[in-house]
Amino acid sequence: MQVDTGTPPMGWNSWDCYGPSVTEAEVLANAEFLAQHLLPHGWNVVVVDIQWYEPTARAGGYNDDPPVELDGFGRQLPAPNRFPSAAGGAGFGPLAARVHELGLSFGIHIMRGIPRRAVELDLPILGTDWTATDAADTSSVCTWNPDNYGLDHDHPAAQAYYDAQVAQFAAWGVDFIKADDMLAPFHDAEIAAYAEAIRRSGRPIVLSLSPGTGLDTAHLDHLRANAAMWRISDDLWDRWEDVLDQFDRLARWAPTQRPGGWADADMLPLGRIGIRAERGQDRPSRLTADEARTLMTLWVMARSPLMFGGDLPSTDPDTLALLTNPDVLEILKASDGGAQVSRDGDAVLWSARATRPAARAEGAAPVPALYLAAFHLGDQASSAVVDPAVAGIAGPHSATDLWSGEALDLTVPVTIPAHGVRLVRLDPQP
């Protein structure tokens, strides 16, 4: 099931709720819920995050010297104690097929490089006379995960390993790969080699890169040439300060957004998370309702991909309503020009333009709407006038708050909650 990157991808990822230890049953439960309740709204990707090949994976961190599951060519295999359908060398083929039957796309996470265990065993690389030792750069290691060594891209064994790995993913039916430890620091040769392996696989697999700690827009051309998504921050959790930090990042990256290449502000840590996570205990998201609306609004105005991190079957109705508001999702799917217009202390204003018109009164030509998002980042509620003229918008418009559905009179002040937002659609009037 090809992932459409003409608009920002939308889906579910196992990381925020299950960390490295997600099971096949949990993936399927979330996929089935996604297909039944969110697919009609555009949510259509299911991603199994980190260490699906680690039979002893746990919450709260990573095991030293993990006994990762590998085939005879040093390629990762799903741990059959967690993914029983992978037994007998089936890999993710059966799980991907089931996800596809639900009308969804199937994605997996992978670390940069080659498993250290493959190097220790000096396993052969499929279709070559080289081994893992020839491909590995043992001086290149991830600072936070013990699974892999980097690759020596001065040796053709490096590309051959990625080619063999991605060919196996393609044979399983993988549609989306989240490749980690790629951007901080920026591993340009690794990124280009992985993109080449995807091209050689013959399957249209979407490449998503992470984490984006300190990612600079100077890399934009390289990113666009090789990936469809790239993170612009480290992991984002259910803390207001994490959301707050994304305002500056998205103000820089939003003007670069275009179909096929999306700056990614990271997952949505909403609903029930932390069940077996890397960070924190089983909990409902600690973001307030207003903070959650702010997060969702900023992401759609900046057209960031949306990857939900909570456990969907146990997600509360208010969070589901947040994810399925059709007027808000319309901004993500059909707008352009999203940008920060002004920032004055705690007051932040963004604007965007609709790219497809809504119907007007009978006989009137449809005219695209405009969007304004008035954020208040302070710790106390604010009363403010949302003035379209600040965004260069003139002429008569009707105004609707897209979260509440209420009609607004923008000549009078509106209340913006602490850490909150008023998201307004302006419909031109004759």
C-alpha positions as CSV (number, residue, x, y, z in Angstrom):
1,M,0.0,0.0,0.0
2,Q,1.9,3.0,-1.3
3,V,2.1,5.9,1.2
4,D,1.0,9.2,-0.5
5,T,3.6,11.9,0.3
6,G,1.8,14.6,-1.8
7,T,0.4,15.6,1.6
8,P,2.0,15.0,5.0
9,P,1.7,11.3,6.0
10,M,-0.6,10.5,8.9
11,G,-0.5,7.4,11.0
12,W,0.2,5.5,14.3
13,N,3.6,4.7,15.7
14,S,4.3,2.3,18.7
15,W,7.0,4.3,20.4
16,D,5.2,6.6,22.8
17,C,3.1,3.8,24.3
18,Y,5.2,0.6,23.9
19,G,8.8,1.8,23.5
20,P,11.1,-1.0,22.2
21,S,8.9,-3.8,23.4
22,V,5.7,-3.7,21.3
23,T,4.2,-7.0,20.4
24,E,2.3,-8.2,17.3
25,A,-1.0,-8.3,19.2
26,E,-0.6,-4.7,20.2
27,V,0.3,-3.6,16.7
28,L,-2.7,-5.4,15.3
29,A,-5.1,-4.0,17.9
30,N,-4.0,-0.5,17.0
31,A,-4.1,-1.1,13.3
32,E,-7.6,-2.5,13.5
33,F,-8.7,0.6,15.6
34,L,-7.0,2.9,13.1
35,A,-8.7,1.3,10.2
36,Q,-12.2,1.4,11.8
37,H,-12.1,4.9,13.3
38,L,-9.3,7.0,11.8
39,L,-8.8,5.7,8.2
40,P,-11.8,7.7,7.0
41,H,-10.1,10.8,8.1
42,G,-6.8,10.1,6.4
43,W,-4.8,8.2,9.1
44,N,-3.4,5.2,7.1
45,V,0.1,4.3,8.2
46,V,1.1,1.8,11.0
47,V,4.7,1.9,12.1
48,V,6.5,-0.7,14.4
49,D,9.2,1.3,16.1
50,I,12.6,0.4,17.4
51,Q,14.1,-3.0,18.3
52,W,11.4,-5.3,16.8
53,Y,14.4,-7.7,16.4
54,E,15.3,-7.8,20.1
55,P,13.6,-10.7,22.0
56,T,14.6,-9.2,25.4
57,A,13.6,-5.6,24.7
58,R,12.1,-3.8,27.7
59,A,10.7,-0.5,28.9
60,G,13.0,2.3,30.2
61,G,16.1,1.8,28.0
62,Y,18.1,-0.7,26.0
63,N,20.0,-3.8,27.0
64,D,23.7,-4.0,26.6
65,D,24.9,-6.6,24.0
66,P,21.3,-7.4,22.9
67,P,20.7,-10.9,21.5
68,V,19.2,-9.5,18.2
69,E,17.5,-11.9,15.8
70,L,19.4,-12.1,12.5
71,D,19.3,-14.2,9.3
72,G,22.4,-15.8,7.9
73,F,23.3,-12.5,6.0
74,G,23.3,-10.3,9.1
75,R,19.8,-8.8,8.4
76,Q,17.4,-8.2,11.3
77,L,14.4,-10.5,11.8
78,P,11.4,-9.9,14.0
79,A,11.7,-11.6,17.4
80,P,9.3,-14.5,17.2
81,N,8.5,-14.4,20.9
82,R,7.0,-10.9,20.2
83,F,5.9,-11.4,16.6
84,P,4.8,-15.0,16.4
85,S,3.7,-14.8,12.7
86,A,7.4,-14.2,11.9
87,A,8.4,-17.7,12.9
88,G,10.0,-20.0,10.3
89,G,11.7,-17.1,8.5
90,A,8.4,-15.4,7.4
91,G,9.6,-12.1,8.8
92,F,7.1,-9.2,8.7
93,G,5.4,-10.6,5.6
94,P,2.3,-12.0,7.5
95,L,1.9,-8.9,9.7
96,A,2.3,-6.5,6.7
97,A,-0.3,-8.5,4.7
98,R,-2.8,-8.2,7.6
99,V,-2.2,-4.5,7.8
100,H,-2.6,-4.2,4.1
101,E,-5.9,-6.1,4.3
102,L,-7.1,-3.4,6.6
103,G,-6.5,-0.8,3.9
104,L,-3.4,0.6,5.7
105,S,0.3,0.9,4.9
106,F,3.0,-0.9,7.0
107,G,6.1,0.7,8.4
108,I,9.1,-0.3,10.5
109,H,11.9,1.4,12.3
110,I,15.6,0.7,11.7
111,M,18.9,1.9,13.1
112,R,21.6,3.3,10.9
113,G,24.3,0.8,10.0
114,I,24.9,-2.9,10.5
115,P,24.2,-5.1,13.6
116,R,27.3,-5.4,15.9
117,R,26.4,-9.1,16.3
118,A,26.7,-9.6,12.5
119,V,30.2,-8.1,12.6
120,E,31.1,-10.3,15.6
121,L,30.0,-13.3,13.7
122,D,31.5,-12.0,10.4
123,L,28.4,-13.0,8.5
124,P,28.4,-12.8,4.7
125,I,26.6,-10.1,2.8
126,L,24.0,-11.5,0.4
127,G,25.1,-11.8,-3.2
128,T,28.7,-10.8,-2.6
129,D,32.1,-12.2,-1.5
130,W,32.2,-9.6,1.3
131,T,31.3,-10.0,5.0
132,A,29.9,-7.7,7.7
133,T,33.5,-6.9,8.7
134,D,34.2,-5.4,5.3
135,A,31.1,-3.2,5.5
136,A,31.3,-2.0,9.1
137,D,32.9,1.2,10.4
138,T,33.4,0.2,14.1
139,S,34.4,3.7,15.0
140,S,31.0,5.0,14.1
141,V,28.5,4.2,16.9
142,C,25.2,5.6,18.1
143,T,25.6,7.3,21.4
144,W,22.3,6.1,22.8
145,N,21.6,2.6,21.3
146,P,24.0,-0.4,21.3
147,D,22.6,-2.3,18.4
148,N,24.7,-1.3,15.4
149,Y,28.0,0.0,14.0
150,G,28.0,2.5,11.2
151,L,29.0,1.6,7.6
152,D,32.2,2.4,5.7
153,H,30.9,3.9,2.5
154,D,34.3,3.9,1.0
155,H,33.8,0.1,0.6
156,P,31.2,-1.3,-1.7
157,A,30.2,-3.8,0.9
158,A,28.4,-0.9,2.7
159,Q,25.9,-0.3,-0.1
160,A,25.6,-4.0,-0.7
161,Y,24.5,-4.5,2.9
162,Y,21.8,-1.8,2.7
163,D,20.7,-3.1,-0.7
164,A,20.2,-6.6,0.8
165,Q,18.5,-5.3,3.9
166,V,16.0,-3.1,2.1
167,A,15.3,-5.9,-0.5
168,Q,14.2,-8.1,2.4
169,F,12.0,-5.3,3.7
170,A,10.5,-4.8,0.3
171,A,9.8,-8.6,0.0
172,W,7.9,-8.4,3.3
173,G,5.7,-5.6,2.0
174,V,7.1,-2.7,4.0
175,D,5.8,0.7,2.8
176,F,7.5,3.0,5.2
177,I,11.0,3.0,6.9
178,K,11.9,5.2,9.8
179,A,15.7,5.3,9.7
180,D,17.2,6.4,13.0
181,D,20.5,8.0,14.1
182,M,20.8,9.6,10.7
183,L,20.6,13.4,11.4
184,A,22.4,14.2,14.6
185,P,25.1,14.4,13.4
186,F,24.2,14.5,9.8
187,H,25.3,11.3,8.1
188,D,25.0,12.3,4.5
189,A,26.6,9.2,3.0
190,E,24.4,6.9,5.1
191,I,21.3,8.8,4.0
192,A,22.2,8.7,0.3
193,A,23.1,5.0,0.5
194,Y,19.8,4.1,2.2
195,A,17.8,6.1,-0.4
196,E,19.7,4.3,-3.2
197,A,18.9,0.9,-1.6
198,I,15.2,1.8,-1.6
199,R,15.4,2.8,-5.3
200,R,17.1,-0.5,-6.1
201,S,14.5,-2.5,-4.2
202,G,11.9,-1.6,-6.8
203,R,9.3,-0.9,-4.1
204,P,8.0,2.7,-3.5
205,I,9.0,2.8,0.2
206,V,8.8,6.1,2.0
207,L,12.0,7.1,3.9
208,S,11.6,9.0,7.2
209,L,14.8,10.2,9.0
210,S,15.4,10.9,12.6
211,P,16.2,12.3,15.2
212,G,16.6,15.9,14.1
213,T,18.4,17.4,17.0
214,G,19.8,20.7,15.8
215,L,19.0,19.9,12.2
216,D,19.9,22.9,9.9
217,T,18.0,24.0,6.8
218,A,21.4,24.1,5.1
219,H,20.8,20.3,4.5
220,L,17.5,20.9,2.7
221,D,18.6,20.0,-0.8
222,H,20.2,16.7,0.4
223,L,17.1,15.8,2.4
224,R,14.7,16.5,-0.5
225,A,16.8,14.4,-2.8
226,N,16.8,11.4,-0.5
227,A,13.9,11.3,1.9
228,A,10.2,12.1,2.2
229,M,10.3,13.1,5.9
230,W,12.9,14.4,8.3
231,R,12.7,15.1,12.0
232,I,13.6,18.6,13.1
233,S,14.0,17.8,16.8
234,D,14.9,15.2,19.4
235,D,12.1,13.1,20.8
236,L,9.1,15.1,21.8
237,W,7.2,14.1,25.0
238,D,4.1,15.2,26.8
239,R,5.7,18.3,28.3
240,W,4.7,21.8,27.6
241,E,8.3,22.9,27.2
242,D,8.7,20.3,24.4
243,V,5.8,21.8,22.5
244,L,7.0,25.3,23.2
245,D,10.4,24.6,21.7
246,Q,8.8,23.6,18.4
247,F,7.5,27.1,17.7
248,D,10.9,28.4,16.7
249,R,11.8,25.3,14.8
250,L,8.6,25.2,12.8
251,A,8.8,28.9,12.1
252,R,12.2,28.1,10.3
253,W,11.0,25.0,8.6
254,A,7.4,25.7,7.6
255,P,8.3,27.8,4.5
256,T,10.3,24.9,3.1
257,Q,7.4,22.4,3.1
258,R,6.4,21.0,-0.2
259,P,4.8,17.8,-1.6
260,G,7.2,14.8,-1.3
261,G,9.4,16.4,1.3
262,W,8.2,17.2,4.8
263,A,9.9,18.6,7.9
264,D,8.6,16.5,10.8
265,A,7.9,18.0,14.2
266,D,7.7,14.5,15.7
267,M,5.0,12.3,17.1
268,L,1.8,13.3,18.9
269,P,2.3,12.1,22.6
270,L,-1.5,12.2,23.2
271,G,-4.0,9.8,24.7
272,R,-2.8,6.9,26.8
273,I,1.0,6.6,26.5
274,G,3.9,5.2,28.6
275,I,2.5,1.7,28.9
276,R,6.0,0.3,28.4
277,A,7.8,3.4,27.2
278,E,11.4,4.5,27.2
279,R,10.3,7.4,29.4
280,G,7.7,7.6,32.1
281,Q,5.0,5.2,33.4
282,D,1.6,4.2,32.0
283,R,-0.4,7.5,32.0
284,P,-2.7,9.7,30.1
285,S,-0.8,12.4,28.3
286,R,0.3,15.2,30.7
287,L,-0.5,17.9,28.2
288,T,-3.7,19.8,29.1
289,A,-6.6,19.9,26.6
290,D,-5.5,23.4,25.6
291,E,-1.9,22.3,25.1
292,A,-3.0,19.4,23.0
293,R,-5.1,21.7,20.8
294,T,-2.0,24.0,20.5
295,L,0.2,21.1,19.5
296,M,-2.3,19.8,16.9
297,T,-2.9,23.4,15.5
298,L,0.8,24.2,15.2
299,W,1.5,20.8,13.4
300,V,-1.3,21.3,10.9
301,M,-0.5,25.0,10.2
302,A,3.2,24.1,9.6
303,R,2.1,20.9,7.7
304,S,4.1,18.5,9.7
305,P,3.4,14.8,9.3
306,L,1.1,13.5,12.0
307,M,2.1,10.3,13.8
308,F,0.0,9.5,16.8
309,G,1.8,7.9,19.7
310,G,-0.9,6.8,22.1
311,D,-2.6,3.4,22.4
312,L,-5.6,3.8,20.2
313,P,-8.0,1.2,21.7
314,S,-7.7,2.9,25.1
315,T,-7.7,6.5,23.9
316,D,-10.3,8.8,25.4
317,P,-13.1,10.3,23.2
318,D,-11.8,13.9,23.5
319,T,-8.4,12.9,22.0
320,L,-10.1,11.0,19.2
321,A,-12.2,14.1,18.5
322,L,-9.0,16.1,18.3
323,L,-7.6,13.7,15.7
324,T,-10.7,13.6,13.6
325,N,-11.8,17.2,13.3
326,P,-12.3,17.5,9.5
327,D,-12.0,21.2,9.3
328,V,-8.6,21.2,11.2
329,L,-7.3,18.2,9.1
330,E,-8.3,20.1,5.9
331,I,-5.5,22.6,6.7
332,L,-3.0,19.8,6.8
333,K,-4.3,18.3,3.5
334,A,-5.1,21.3,1.5
335,S,-3.3,24.5,2.4
336,D,-0.1,26.3,1.6
337,G,1.9,29.3,2.7
338,G,1.7,28.3,6.4
339,A,4.0,30.5,8.3
340,Q,4.5,32.5,11.5
341,V,3.3,36.0,10.9
342,S,4.3,37.6,14.1
343,R,5.6,36.9,17.6
344,D,5.3,39.4,20.4
345,G,6.2,38.0,23.7
346,D,3.7,35.2,24.4
347,A,1.4,36.2,21.5
348,V,2.1,34.2,18.3
349,L,0.2,34.5,15.0
350,W,0.3,32.0,12.1
351,S,-1.5,32.2,8.8
352,A,-2.1,29.8,5.9
353,R,-4.2,29.7,2.7
354,A,-6.6,27.0,1.6
355,T,-5.7,25.4,-1.7
356,R,-9.2,24.1,-2.5
357,P,-12.3,26.3,-2.2
358,A,-15.3,25.6,-0.1
359,A,-18.8,26.0,-1.6
360,R,-20.5,29.3,-1.0
361,A,-24.1,30.5,-1.3
362,E,-26.0,29.2,-4.3
363,G,-24.8,30.9,-7.5
364,A,-21.7,32.3,-5.9
365,A,-18.2,31.2,-7.1
366,P,-16.3,29.2,-4.5
367,V,-13.4,31.1,-3.0
368,P,-10.6,29.5,-0.9
369,A,-10.6,30.2,2.8
370,L,-7.8,31.7,4.8
371,Y,-6.6,30.5,8.2
372,L,-5.3,32.3,11.3
373,A,-4.0,30.6,14.4
374,A,-3.6,32.9,17.4
375,F,-1.5,31.2,20.1
376,H,-1.0,32.4,23.6
377,L,2.1,30.8,25.2
378,G,1.8,32.4,28.6
379,D,0.8,30.7,31.8
380,Q,-2.4,32.8,32.2
381,A,-5.3,33.3,29.8
382,S,-5.2,36.3,27.5
383,S,-7.8,38.5,25.9
384,A,-6.8,39.6,22.4
385,V,-8.1,40.8,19.1
386,V,-7.4,38.4,16.3
387,D,-6.8,41.0,13.5
388,P,-6.6,39.6,10.0
389,A,-4.9,42.8,8.8
390,V,-1.8,41.8,10.7
391,A,-1.5,38.9,8.3
392,G,-2.2,41.1,5.3
393,I,-5.8,39.9,4.9
394,A,-8.2,42.6,3.8
395,G,-11.9,42.6,2.8
396,P,-15.0,41.2,4.5
397,H,-14.8,37.7,5.9
398,S,-16.9,35.5,8.1
399,A,-14.9,33.9,10.9
400,T,-15.3,30.5,12.5
401,D,-13.3,28.9,15.4
402,L,-12.5,25.5,14.0
403,W,-12.1,23.8,17.4
404,S,-15.3,25.1,19.0
405,G,-17.3,25.6,15.8
406,E,-18.5,29.0,17.0
407,A,-18.9,32.0,14.7
408,L,-16.6,34.9,15.8
409,D,-16.7,38.6,15.6
410,L,-13.1,39.5,15.1
411,T,-13.7,43.2,15.9
412,V,-13.9,42.3,19.6
413,P,-11.4,40.6,21.8
414,V,-11.5,36.8,22.2
415,T,-10.2,34.8,25.2
416,I,-7.2,32.6,24.4
417,P,-6.5,30.1,27.2
418,A,-3.1,29.6,28.8
419,H,-0.9,27.7,26.5
420,G,-3.9,27.7,24.1
421,V,-5.0,28.8,20.7
422,R,-7.9,30.1,18.7
423,L,-7.8,28.6,15.2
424,V,-9.9,30.6,12.8
425,R,-11.1,30.0,9.3
426,L,-11.8,33.2,7.4
427,D,-14.3,32.7,4.5
428,P,-14.4,35.7,2.1
429,Q,-17.7,37.4,1.8
430,P,-19.1,39.2,-1.3
